[in-house]
Amino acid sequence: MSVERRSRDARSRPAFNLVDSVGAFGTPTFAEVLRRELLALPDGVLPIEGEQGGLVDPASLGVTLLSSRADAERIEIAVGVFYTEIVGGCSCGDEPFGVNGYTELRLRIERADGGALILLRGIERCVD
C-alpha cells in the first residue's frame, strides 16, 4: 500500500458519529438532535479556531442548522457555529478578553452507521 493510498483512506474514515441525527432526519426534531450531538462531541473534534490567536471557549459553542440535503446513502448538512475566542493580553498588564466568532461547517453523515466527516470549513469571522 502506498503512502498516497493510506492518506486517502485516512480522510475517508468517519471523524465522529451522529447516529441520533440520522434517526431524526426528516422530522421536526432534526435540528435540535443534531445541535445536541455536535455540542456533545469532545473538545477539539470540530475544527473551530479563533482568528486572534486565542483559544476557543468550548462552553461558548452554539450550533445552528443552515441547510440539509440527502440521498439514500448520505445526509449533507451545513451548520453555523458561534463561539467566543479568549484572547490573551498584549503585555503583562493586559487581561484576557473574549471575541465573538462564527464559522460554517459542511458535514456528511452516512445513513448506514452515522459516521460523519467534515467536508469543508467555511468562512470564519468576528461577530460584533
Buried (B, 14 or more C-beta within 10 A) or exposed (E): EEEEEEEEEEEEEBBBBBBBBBBBBEEEBBBEBBBBBBBEBEEEEBEBBBEBEBBBBBEBBEBBBBEBEBEEEBBBBBBBBBBBBBBEEEEEEEEEEBBEBBBBBBBBBBBEEBBBBBEEBBEBEEEE
